[in-house]
Amino acid sequence: MRHNAPLVLLLALLFALAACTGQAAQEEAPDAQAPVQADDSTSEPAGVETEDGAPFTLGCYTDLGLNPYTCSNSTNQAVIRLLYEPLFEVGPDFSVQPVLAVSCRSDGGGRWTLTLAEDAVFWNGEALTAQDVVYSLEQAAAEESIYAARLAPMSELSAEGDAVAFSWSEPLGELESLLEIPIVQAGTAADSIPTGTGPYQPVSGEDGLASLSVHRAWSQAESLPVEEIALYPVTDSDMLIYGFESGEIILVPSDLTGSNSLGYSGNYEVWDYPTSYLLYLGCNTADGPCAETAFRLALQDALDREMMATSLLSGHAAASPLPFHPDSALYDAALADAFSEPDSSALEGYAGESVTILVNADSSFKITLAESIAAALEAAGLEAEVETLAWSDYQTTLEAREYDLYLGEVRLEPNFDLSALLAEDGSLNFSGYRSDGISAALDAYRAASSDTRAEAAAALSAAVCQEAPILPLCFEEHSILSSWGSLAYCTATQSNLFYHIQDWTLSG
């Protein structure tokens, strides 16, 4: 989806999103298992030209490095995805596609085998081997890695000829989506820039890394839109903002509805892409009005999710009454249609009921969203109050179960595993909700094969809708901001800002 800058400015006015001028660490990706809240340099980038003569330049935090396993800064992660390829990748529709691996098969007993692609070549001309993959997965599973939690169930990694074998301690029918892990050459992880197989490779200048140039041995090198990409060195967010607004940097990643959204201004275009960041209402099923299933079901029917996504979030979200993204094949459109029109009359029997909605004070857009929900409940005859708390107090209150509803956000893994929200011991199941129906549906979904996965997801969605321990609202969309007129076509995913860059089209 393509937007223009005035819409972005409108969003900023509506929610008073303050410009973030903190350190680079504020751009780090949030933990996948927690509610998401949540020196000047005069170096000049190399003069790299696009087809129309404008420089194609990206920002890069020079102090944070480009290690694909330890660098969580979103700006640098965008550059990293140009240097390294994953075993599998998740597309904009959340389907899994092979990259450096062609298949991942289970023996049915927890042992898996990866079959690797045969034509992948590192920048130094050496072919990808099973040993490289074992080494990379070991680095990715290390404690300091951003992928450590995802790969915690993995063990007994080994190279078996041209294949890679490993054990996985949890039932999981579709493992490929979790193997969207960048691969480096064995023994290079400690290098300032580990050796990769990606479409571009690093080029050093007098002051260090200066640019990226086409990796000629890459399979689609001839289709890449630019021969070279300059890097604009930054050390803080102010420099990144200045570089983009001055036209030195051609594009940047952005979460326009996030609490740490940087305050860009000027003439630029916005290209949205889907994410697995779920916004939802969590219910205290142990105490208060939400302990009654009928009341939760009435709330579920009354919510106007489309209004939230289009008006309150200015279109930077996809409304969803289900815990699966509408663009995914796992989304049950027929079931979702039952909630397409909000029904405030569902709450008629609860006039006078008092409800408190807990929200984190760090996010102004979440506060506005919670206030809108409270206003809708009051219009239906309830007494609704929004309680705004700082992050630490917010967490403490949730853990003490001193709430009726809370507005939460979670970054789901690419396989849409809902265990954190729905399992009895899930890290986000604050009220300890458990039912035989949801437990069975969750177990069946996690163990489903590719052939039965959609059916299992539909059954899990139905179980959630029938009991409503959580009330899904929408999935966030994140954005590429590009200099006005610089791009004619681009596409991105949550993990790869330059998804299929060989298909991108520059203006001119």
Sequence and secondary structure as in RCSB ss.txt:
>XXXX:A:sequence
MRHNAPLVLLLALLFALAACTGQAAQEEAPDAQAPVQADDSTSEPAGVETEDGAPFTLGCYTDLGLNPYTCSNST
NQAVIRLLYEPLFEVGPDFSVQPVLAVSCRSDGGGRWTLTLAEDAVFWNGEALTAQDVVYSLEQAAAEESIYAAR
LAPMSELSAEGDAVAFSWSEPLGELESLLEIPIVQAGTAADSIPTGTGPYQPVSGEDGLASLSVHRAWSQAESLP
VEEIALYPVTDSDMLIYGFESGEIILVPSDLTGSNSLGYSGNYEVWDYPTSYLLYLGCNTADGPCAETAFRLALQ
DALDREMMATSLLSGHAAASPLPFHPDSALYDAALADAFSEPDSSALEGYAGESVTILVNADSSFKITLAESIAA
ALEAAGLEAEVETLAWSDYQTTLEAREYDLYLGEVRLEPNFDLSALLAEDGSLNFSGYRSDGISAALDAYRAASS
DTRAEAAAALSAAVCQEAPILPLCFEEHSILSSWGSLAYCTATQSNLFYHIQDWTLSG
>XXXX:A:secstr
 EEEHHHHHHHHHHHT     S GGGGB   TTSBTT           B TTS B EEEEETTT   TTT  BHH
HHHHHHHH  BSEEE TTS EEESSEEEEEE SSSEEEEEE S  B TTS B  HHHHHHHHHHHHSTTSTTTTT
TTTEEEEEEETTEEEEEESS  S  GGGG  B   TT TTSSS    SSEEEEEETTEEEEEEE TTSTTGGG S
 SEEEEEEESSHHHHHHHHHTTSS EEEE TTSTT     SSEEEEEEEEEEEEEEEE  SSSGGGSHHHHHHHH
HH  HHHIIIIITTT EEE SSSS TTSTT  HHHHHTTSS  GGGGGGGTT EEEEEEETT HHHHHHHHHHHH
HHHHTT EEEEEEE HHHHHHHHHTT  SEEEEEEE  TT   HHHHSTT TT TT    HHHHHHHHHHHH  T
TTHHHHHHHHHHHHHHH SEEEEEEEEEEEEEETTSEEE    SS TTTTGGG EE  
